[in-house]
């Protein structure tokens, strides 16, 4: 807005002197207000559509193995709480979840809508997938039908093969109690950062810093992530940090 005030003020000054400066500055302020209001309305619509798609696709995914477990329902309710959804917002989220469970739910159309909403914003797509994973993994078992469905969802919202590999790494997140599990967790850590196991320390650090920057909650909010999903974004940065620390420990870095 300030830039518009300065530009129009200078134009007014050039053509009308001090009076033109005031008129031009006022016009720049008015135009800036109108543009800002329209951008805010557009951002709110994107955020509302994003949230509705999150829960409708979640309902569809939870239904993929033929039933929705109590754990999956609990995860949905916990997400409502985590996102501080109350009243009408919570009712809309529940309705979207139930809509996704219906036999006539058009998953491909919903994914196309998410793709449109998150166009040129790959991190938003990944946050979308991250939420879905937390729901379908709630019962502690990833059924083959759910695995196939999550990959279909990932590709449907426009994820690249590299992003799909990162998503699969999160799917495999195993507890490192045994040596085998530890080795698998380390492989997943490399996939989460999107680097190969023979990457140099500097390449790994660069990938880590890039991902942390891209996934910063404030940056995501500016790109359309609802404020109610800030905790989800912070959890994602924690996962990236954990993957980086796992690699550093394995390499014996200080």
N, C-alpha and C positions, 0 to 999 in steps of 0.2 A: 504493500500500500504506500509506504514512504517513497518508493521509487516513482510511482505514478504521480504522487503529489509534486515531487521535484521536477519530473519531466513536464507535466502540464503547467506547472508554475513558471518554468523557464520559457515555455512556448508562449504563455500569456504575457510574460515580461517582454519578450521580443516584439510582440505585436501590439501590446496595449500598455506598456509601462507598468508602474506600481499597481494600478487598478487591474490590469490584465494579469499581473502576478497573483493577486488575491483570487480573481475569478478562476484562473487556470488551476491554482492550488486546490480550490474548493471542488472543481470538477474532478481533479485527480483523486481527491479523498472520496467523493461520491462513487466514482467508478470502481475504486479499490474495494469499497464496502460491498458493492454489488457482486464483484468477482469473488470476494472472500466468502460471501453468503452462499453463492452457488457451489463453490468448491466444498464447503462444509456440508451442504445438503447431499451432494454427490458422494462424499466420503461416508456419510451416515447410511446412505442406501447400500453402498458396497459392504459396509460392516454388517448391516442387518441381513443382507443376502448371504454373506459369508457364514454367519452364525447359523442361519437356517439350514444351509447346505451341510455344515458340519454335522448337525444332529440328524438330519434325514439320511445322509450317507452312513452315519454311525448305526442307525437303526437297521439299515439294509445289511451292513457288514455283520452285525450281531446275529442276524437272522440267517446268515450264510450256511451255518452248520445245521440248520433246521429248527433251532430253538434259541431263545434269548435267556441266558442264565441269570440267576439272582445276582451274581457277581458283576455281570455286564450292566444290569440295571442299577446296581449300586454305584458303579463307575460313572454312569450317566448323571446320577443324582449328585455325586461328588463334584463332577465338572460344573454342574449348575451352581453348587456352593462356591467352588473355586473361582468361578467367573462372576460371583455375586449377582446371579440372575434372580430377580424377585418379581412377584406379581405377574403382569402381562408378559414380560420377557421370558419368565420361567415357563409360563403356560405355552408360549409360542415354541419354545425349545422342546417341550414334551410332545407337543402336537407334531413337530417336525420329525422327531424320533419315531413316533407311531406311524407317520406317513411313510417313512423309509421301510418300515416292516411290512407294509401292505404288499399283496401279490402284484398289484398293478403299478408299483413304483417304477418309474423310468430312470434307472440309474445312469444310463448313458447321457440322457438329457441333463440330469443334475450335474454330472461331471463336466459337461460342456459349459454349463453356467459357471462352475467354479473356475474353469480354465479362462473364461472371459473375465471374471472378476479379478483373477490374480495374474492377468497378462503382464509379462515382463517383470514379474515379481516371484522368482523361483523360491525364495525363502518362505514366502507366504504359503506356497504349495506344500513345502516340506512341513511347515507347522500344521497344516491341515492334515497331512498324513500322520504326523506324530500323535495327534489327538485320536485318530482312528485306531492306531496301534494300542494305545492305552486302554481302549475299550475292549477290543477283541482278545487281548491277552489277559483280561481280568480273571478268567477262570483257570489260568495257569497252563492252558493247553491251546496251542495254535493248530486248529484243524486244517487239513489240506484244502478244504473248500474255502476257509477263511484266508489262507495263504494265497490262493489263486485270486480271490476277490480283492485283497489288498493290493496285489500287483496290478490287477485290472484298474483299480481306482487310481493308483499312482500314475500309470500311463495315461489314463483318461483325463487327468488334470494337467497333463503336459510335461511330466517328469522325464528327464533324459535317462539313458541307461545308467549313467554314473550316479544319478540321484536314486534310481531304483536300487543300486547296489548299497548305497548308504542306508536306505530304508530297510533292506534285507538284513544289514548288519545290526540294526536296532531290533529287528524281529528276533535275532538269534541271541540277544544279550544274555549270556549264561552266567550263572554264579561261579566264580573261579575257586571252587573248593578243591578240585583235583588238578593235576598237571595238565590233563587233556582239556579240561574246561578252561584253564588259565590260558593255554595256547589259543583256543578258539576265541576267547575274549580279546586277546591281543590282536588277532586277525580282524575281528570286528572293529577294534579301535582304529586300525588303519583305514578300514572302509568308511567309518564315520567321518574321518578327516578327509577322505577322498584322495589318499596318497597310497603309493605302493610300499611294500615292506622293505624295499631296498632304497627308498628315498633318503636323501641326506637329512641330517639334523636341521639344517637351515631351511630346507624345503618343507619339512614337517612343521617347523615353527611358523613359517610363512602361511601355510595352509590353515593352521590353528588361529592365527591372528586375523586372517581374512574371514573365517567363519564366525569368529567372535564378534567382529565388526558388523558383518551382515546380519547377525542374529540379535544384535542389541535391541532390547525392548523398545527404546525410544525411536530407533530407526524404523522398526517394524510398524510402530504406531503411525509414523509419518507416511507409511506406504499403504495404510488401510487396515492394519490389524486392530480389532476392537480393543479398547482399553481393558475390557473385562478379561481379555486373554493375556494380559501382561505376565501373570504367574506361569502360564503355559510357556511363554517365550523364555522366561528366566530358567525354567526347568530344562529347556532345550540347550541353553548356554552351559548349564551345569553338566549335561551329558557330553557336550563337546569338550569341556574342561577335563572331565573324567577320562575321556579317551586319550587326550593329550598326555595327562599324567601317567596313564598306564603305559604308554609308549616310552615316555622318558624313564620311568622306573625300569622297564625291561632293557633299555639301552644303557642303564647305569649312569644317566645324566645327573649332574649336580642340581 
